[in-house]
Amino acid sequence: MRERGLSAVSCNVYICGLNSFLSWLHENDHTPERCKIKDLRVEKKVLQTLDERQIKKIVNWKPT
């Protein structure tokens, strides 16, 4: 799925559905052991923050 261009989040949604089905198979005695597929790692996005100068500008701003 990743080779076809799907994001890791999209793959994890699909994996979640498969894990539900695998749990159902085990609970209804269709498989002797419980199987589980691990989620893919998702890259965390770091939000850009304001520096001290920008924060002071916002705090000291007075509308005219």
Backbone as XML, in Angstrom:
<?xml version="1.0"?>
<chain id="A" units="angstrom">
  <residue number="1" name="MET">
    <atom name="N" x="0.829" y="-1.192" z="0.000"/>
    <atom name="CA" x="0.000" y="0.000" z="0.000"/>
    <atom name="C" x="0.872" y="1.253" z="0.000"/>
  </residue>
  <residue number="2" name="ARG">
    <atom name="N" x="1.966" y="1.206" z="0.778"/>
    <atom name="CA" x="2.867" y="2.360" z="0.810"/>
    <atom name="C" x="3.524" y="2.543" z="-0.558"/>
  </residue>
  <residue number="3" name="GLU">
    <atom name="N" x="3.834" y="1.446" z="-1.249"/>
    <atom name="CA" x="4.462" y="1.539" z="-2.563"/>
    <atom name="C" x="3.518" y="2.149" z="-3.589"/>
  </residue>
  <residue number="4" name="ARG">
    <atom name="N" x="2.219" y="2.015" z="-3.363"/>
    <atom name="CA" x="1.222" y="2.598" z="-4.272"/>
    <atom name="C" x="0.954" y="4.055" z="-3.962"/>
  </residue>
  <residue number="5" name="GLY">
    <atom name="N" x="1.582" y="4.600" z="-2.898"/>
    <atom name="CA" x="1.457" y="6.025" z="-2.614"/>
    <atom name="C" x="0.526" y="6.383" z="-1.477"/>
  </residue>
  <residue number="6" name="LEU">
    <atom name="N" x="-0.013" y="5.400" z="-0.758"/>
    <atom name="CA" x="-0.883" y="5.718" z="0.374"/>
    <atom name="C" x="-0.051" y="6.200" z="1.557"/>
  </residue>
  <residue number="7" name="SER">
    <atom name="N" x="-0.609" y="7.121" z="2.324"/>
    <atom name="CA" x="0.104" y="7.618" z="3.497"/>
    <atom name="C" x="0.048" y="6.585" z="4.612"/>
  </residue>
  <residue number="8" name="ALA">
    <atom name="N" x="0.916" y="6.765" z="5.603"/>
    <atom name="CA" x="0.967" y="5.838" z="6.735"/>
    <atom name="C" x="-0.336" y="5.866" z="7.519"/>
  </residue>
  <residue number="9" name="VAL">
    <atom name="N" x="-0.966" y="7.037" z="7.616"/>
    <atom name="CA" x="-2.234" y="7.163" z="8.344"/>
    <atom name="C" x="-3.321" y="6.355" z="7.641"/>
  </residue>
  <residue number="10" name="SER">
    <atom name="N" x="-3.382" y="6.437" z="6.323"/>
    <atom name="CA" x="-4.370" y="5.670" z="5.560"/>
    <atom name="C" x="-4.140" y="4.170" z="5.722"/>
  </residue>
  <residue number="11" name="CYS">
    <atom name="N" x="-2.898" y="3.762" z="5.712"/>
    <atom name="CA" x="-2.576" y="2.342" z="5.911"/>
    <atom name="C" x="-2.997" y="1.894" z="7.304"/>
  </residue>
  <residue number="12" name="ASN">
    <atom name="N" x="-2.801" y="2.754" z="8.319"/>
    <atom name="CA" x="-3.170" y="2.400" z="9.687"/>
    <atom name="C" x="-4.684" y="2.227" z="9.834"/>
  </residue>
  <residue number="13" name="VAL">
    <atom name="N" x="-5.462" y="2.990" z="9.096"/>
    <atom name="CA" x="-6.922" y="2.828" z="9.121"/>
    <atom name="C" x="-7.292" y="1.451" z="8.566"/>
  </residue>
  <residue number="14" name="TYR">
    <atom name="N" x="-6.665" y="1.065" z="7.479"/>
    <atom name="CA" x="-6.897" y="-0.248" z="6.873"/>
    <atom name="C" x="-6.461" y="-1.360" z="7.821"/>
  </residue>
  <residue number="15" name="ILE">
    <atom name="N" x="-5.303" y="-1.176" z="8.461"/>
    <atom name="CA" x="-4.777" y="-2.159" z="9.419"/>
    <atom name="C" x="-5.729" y="-2.313" z="10.601"/>
  </residue>
  <residue number="16" name="CYS">
    <atom name="N" x="-6.316" y="-1.219" z="11.055"/>
    <atom name="CA" x="-7.267" y="-1.269" z="12.170"/>
    <atom name="C" x="-8.457" y="-2.152" z="11.807"/>
  </residue>
  <residue number="17" name="GLY">
    <atom name="N" x="-8.962" y="-2.012" z="10.593"/>
    <atom name="CA" x="-10.069" y="-2.858" z="10.138"/>
    <atom name="C" x="-9.672" y="-4.321" z="10.065"/>
  </residue>
  <residue number="18" name="LEU">
    <atom name="N" x="-8.470" y="-4.582" z="9.578"/>
    <atom name="CA" x="-7.985" y="-5.966" z="9.511"/>
    <atom name="C" x="-7.822" y="-6.559" z="10.910"/>
  </residue>
  <residue number="19" name="ASN">
    <atom name="N" x="-7.310" y="-5.755" z="11.856"/>
    <atom name="CA" x="-7.144" y="-6.245" z="13.221"/>
    <atom name="C" x="-8.486" y="-6.574" z="13.867"/>
  </residue>
  <residue number="20" name="SER">
    <atom name="N" x="-9.504" y="-5.794" z="13.559"/>
    <atom name="CA" x="-10.845" y="-6.098" z="14.068"/>
    <atom name="C" x="-11.333" y="-7.434" z="13.525"/>
  </residue>
  <residue number="21" name="PHE">
    <atom name="N" x="-11.112" y="-7.651" z="12.242"/>
    <atom name="CA" x="-11.510" y="-8.913" z="11.627"/>
    <atom name="C" x="-10.725" y="-10.086" z="12.217"/>
  </residue>
  <residue number="22" name="LEU">
    <atom name="N" x="-9.422" y="-9.897" z="12.426"/>
    <atom name="CA" x="-8.600" y="-10.958" z="13.020"/>
    <atom name="C" x="-9.048" y="-11.273" z="14.442"/>
  </residue>
  <residue number="23" name="SER">
    <atom name="N" x="-9.447" y="-10.253" z="15.202"/>
    <atom name="CA" x="-9.960" y="-10.492" z="16.557"/>
    <atom name="C" x="-11.263" y="-11.280" z="16.498"/>
  </residue>
  <residue number="24" name="TRP">
    <atom name="N" x="-12.126" y="-10.941" z="15.548"/>
    <atom name="CA" x="-13.392" y="-11.657" z="15.390"/>
    <atom name="C" x="-13.134" y="-13.128" z="15.057"/>
  </residue>
  <residue number="25" name="LEU">
    <atom name="N" x="-12.165" y="-13.368" z="14.172"/>
    <atom name="CA" x="-11.828" y="-14.751" z="13.817"/>
    <atom name="C" x="-11.415" y="-15.547" z="15.050"/>
  </residue>
  <residue number="26" name="HIS">
    <atom name="N" x="-10.586" y="-14.955" z="15.902"/>
    <atom name="CA" x="-10.114" y="-15.649" z="17.099"/>
    <atom name="C" x="-11.240" y="-15.853" z="18.110"/>
  </residue>
  <residue number="27" name="GLU">
    <atom name="N" x="-12.063" y="-14.827" z="18.315"/>
    <atom name="CA" x="-13.160" y="-14.924" z="19.289"/>
    <atom name="C" x="-14.198" y="-15.967" z="18.892"/>
  </residue>
  <residue number="28" name="ASN">
    <atom name="N" x="-14.342" y="-16.198" z="17.603"/>
    <atom name="CA" x="-15.319" y="-17.183" z="17.119"/>
    <atom name="C" x="-14.667" y="-18.515" z="16.756"/>
  </residue>
  <residue number="29" name="ASP">
    <atom name="N" x="-13.487" y="-18.750" z="17.295"/>
    <atom name="CA" x="-12.763" y="-20.017" z="17.157"/>
    <atom name="C" x="-12.475" y="-20.428" z="15.713"/>
  </residue>
  <residue number="30" name="HIS">
    <atom name="N" x="-12.223" y="-19.455" z="14.852"/>
    <atom name="CA" x="-11.819" y="-19.765" z="13.479"/>
    <atom name="C" x="-10.297" y="-19.866" z="13.368"/>
  </residue>
  <residue number="31" name="THR">
    <atom name="N" x="-9.578" y="-19.252" z="14.321"/>
    <atom name="CA" x="-8.120" y="-19.352" z="14.369"/>
    <atom name="C" x="-7.710" y="-19.721" z="15.794"/>
  </residue>
  <residue number="32" name="PRO">
    <atom name="N" x="-6.700" y="-20.567" z="15.946"/>
    <atom name="CA" x="-6.303" y="-21.005" z="17.290"/>
    <atom name="C" x="-5.599" y="-19.907" z="18.104"/>
  </residue>
  <residue number="33" name="GLU">
    <atom name="N" x="-4.909" y="-18.988" z="17.437"/>
    <atom name="CA" x="-4.202" y="-17.943" z="18.175"/>
    <atom name="C" x="-4.589" y="-16.575" z="17.648"/>
  </residue>
  <residue number="34" name="ARG">
    <atom name="N" x="-4.441" y="-15.591" z="18.525"/>
    <atom name="CA" x="-4.803" y="-14.214" z="18.157"/>
    <atom name="C" x="-3.680" y="-13.612" z="17.315"/>
  </residue>
  <residue number="35" name="CYS">
    <atom name="N" x="-4.042" y="-13.036" z="16.191"/>
    <atom name="CA" x="-3.077" y="-12.378" z="15.305"/>
    <atom name="C" x="-3.302" y="-10.875" z="15.370"/>
  </residue>
  <residue number="36" name="LYS">
    <atom name="N" x="-2.242" y="-10.106" z="15.200"/>
    <atom name="CA" x="-2.365" y="-8.657" z="15.194"/>
    <atom name="C" x="-1.295" y="-8.079" z="14.292"/>
  </residue>
  <residue number="37" name="ILE">
    <atom name="N" x="-1.684" y="-7.094" z="13.501"/>
    <atom name="CA" x="-0.748" y="-6.393" z="12.626"/>
    <atom name="C" x="-0.380" y="-5.089" z="13.311"/>
  </residue>
  <residue number="38" name="LYS">
    <atom name="N" x="0.918" y="-4.780" z="13.367"/>
    <atom name="CA" x="1.368" y="-3.550" z="14.010"/>
    <atom name="C" x="1.081" y="-2.351" z="13.108"/>
  </residue>
  <residue number="39" name="ASP">
    <atom name="N" x="0.746" y="-1.227" z="13.746"/>
    <atom name="CA" x="0.539" y="0.019" z="13.004"/>
    <atom name="C" x="1.871" y="0.530" z="12.472"/>
  </residue>
  <residue number="40" name="LEU">
    <atom name="N" x="1.791" y="1.283" z="11.391"/>
    <atom name="CA" x="2.982" y="1.915" z="10.839"/>
    <atom name="C" x="3.307" y="3.175" z="11.631"/>
  </residue>
  <residue number="41" name="ARG">
    <atom name="N" x="4.561" y="3.528" z="11.659"/>
    <atom name="CA" x="4.954" y="4.764" z="12.336"/>
    <atom name="C" x="4.504" y="5.952" z="11.500"/>
  </residue>
  <residue number="42" name="VAL">
    <atom name="N" x="3.965" y="6.932" z="12.184"/>
    <atom name="CA" x="3.500" y="8.143" z="11.510"/>
    <atom name="C" x="4.437" y="9.277" z="11.887"/>
  </residue>
  <residue number="43" name="GLU">
    <atom name="N" x="4.889" y="9.996" z="10.886"/>
    <atom name="CA" x="5.803" y="11.105" z="11.126"/>
    <atom name="C" x="5.057" y="12.231" z="11.835"/>
  </residue>
  <residue number="44" name="LYS">
    <atom name="N" x="5.623" y="12.687" z="12.951"/>
    <atom name="CA" x="4.995" y="13.766" z="13.699"/>
    <atom name="C" x="5.399" y="15.101" z="13.091"/>
  </residue>
  <residue number="45" name="LYS">
    <atom name="N" x="4.417" y="15.973" z="12.900"/>
    <atom name="CA" x="4.691" y="17.287" z="12.345"/>
    <atom name="C" x="4.932" y="18.260" z="13.493"/>
  </residue>
  <residue number="46" name="VAL">
    <atom name="N" x="6.014" y="19.016" z="13.401"/>
    <atom name="CA" x="6.350" y="20.003" z="14.414"/>
    <atom name="C" x="5.778" y="21.341" z="13.965"/>
  </residue>
  <residue number="47" name="LEU">
    <atom name="N" x="4.938" y="21.923" z="14.816"/>
    <atom name="CA" x="4.336" y="23.203" z="14.486"/>
    <atom name="C" x="5.346" y="24.331" z="14.676"/>
  </residue>
  <residue number="48" name="GLN">
    <atom name="N" x="5.292" y="25.287" z="13.779"/>
    <atom name="CA" x="6.182" y="26.436" z="13.888"/>
    <atom name="C" x="5.695" y="27.319" z="15.030"/>
  </residue>
  <residue number="49" name="THR">
    <atom name="N" x="6.615" y="27.743" z="15.882"/>
    <atom name="CA" x="6.254" y="28.589" z="17.021"/>
    <atom name="C" x="6.747" y="30.004" z="16.797"/>
  </residue>
  <residue number="50" name="LEU">
    <atom name="N" x="6.235" y="30.909" z="17.596"/>
    <atom name="CA" x="6.647" y="32.301" z="17.508"/>
    <atom name="C" x="7.877" y="32.519" z="18.380"/>
  </residue>
  <residue number="51" name="ASP">
    <atom name="N" x="8.766" y="33.395" z="17.904"/>
    <atom name="CA" x="9.916" y="33.716" z="18.746"/>
    <atom name="C" x="9.527" y="34.825" z="19.732"/>
  </residue>
  <residue number="52" name="GLU">
    <atom name="N" x="10.439" y="35.147" z="20.645"/>
    <atom name="CA" x="10.136" y="36.106" z="21.715"/>
    <atom name="C" x="9.760" y="37.478" z="21.158"/>
  </residue>
  <residue number="53" name="ARG">
    <atom name="N" x="10.439" y="37.923" z="20.111"/>
    <atom name="CA" x="10.148" y="39.227" z="19.510"/>
    <atom name="C" x="8.718" y="39.273" z="18.961"/>
  </residue>
  <residue number="54" name="GLN">
    <atom name="N" x="8.287" y="38.221" z="18.304"/>
    <atom name="CA" x="6.939" y="38.177" z="17.741"/>
    <atom name="C" x="5.881" y="38.145" z="18.842"/>
  </residue>
  <residue number="55" name="ILE">
    <atom name="N" x="6.151" y="37.422" z="19.909"/>
    <atom name="CA" x="5.201" y="37.362" z="21.033"/>
    <atom name="C" x="5.047" y="38.729" z="21.678"/>
  </residue>
  <residue number="56" name="LYS">
    <atom name="N" x="6.161" y="39.434" z="21.894"/>
    <atom name="CA" x="6.103" y="40.783" z="22.489"/>
    <atom name="C" x="5.309" y="41.735" z="21.591"/>
  </residue>
  <residue number="57" name="LYS">
    <atom name="N" x="5.477" y="41.593" z="20.292"/>
    <atom name="CA" x="4.755" y="42.434" z="19.336"/>
    <atom name="C" x="3.241" y="42.217" z="19.459"/>
  </residue>
  <residue number="58" name="ILE">
    <atom name="N" x="2.831" y="40.968" z="19.608"/>
    <atom name="CA" x="1.403" y="40.645" z="19.736"/>
    <atom name="C" x="0.853" y="41.158" z="21.064"/>
  </residue>
  <residue number="59" name="VAL">
    <atom name="N" x="1.599" y="40.929" z="22.151"/>
    <atom name="CA" x="1.138" y="41.321" z="23.487"/>
    <atom name="C" x="1.033" y="42.838" z="23.607"/>
  </residue>
  <residue number="60" name="ASN">
    <atom name="N" x="1.963" y="43.563" z="23.011"/>
    <atom name="CA" x="1.991" y="45.029" z="23.141"/>
    <atom name="C" x="1.172" y="45.753" z="22.085"/>
  </residue>
  <residue number="61" name="TRP">
    <atom name="N" x="0.533" y="45.029" z="21.205"/>
    <atom name="CA" x="-0.222" y="45.665" z="20.123"/>
    <atom name="C" x="-1.474" y="46.341" z="20.675"/>
  </residue>
  <residue number="62" name="LYS">
    <atom name="N" x="-1.711" y="47.550" z="20.241"/>
    <atom name="CA" x="-2.911" y="48.290" z="20.657"/>
    <atom name="C" x="-3.623" y="48.760" z="19.390"/>
  </residue>
  <residue number="63" name="PRO">
    <atom name="N" x="-4.894" y="48.439" z="19.272"/>
    <atom name="CA" x="-5.617" y="48.861" z="18.063"/>
    <atom name="C" x="-5.787" y="50.385" z="18.047"/>
  </residue>
  <residue number="64" name="THR">
    <atom name="N" x="-5.815" y="50.946" z="16.856"/>
    <atom name="CA" x="-5.994" y="52.395" z="16.726"/>
    <atom name="C" x="-7.370" y="52.722" z="16.214"/>
  </residue>
</chain>
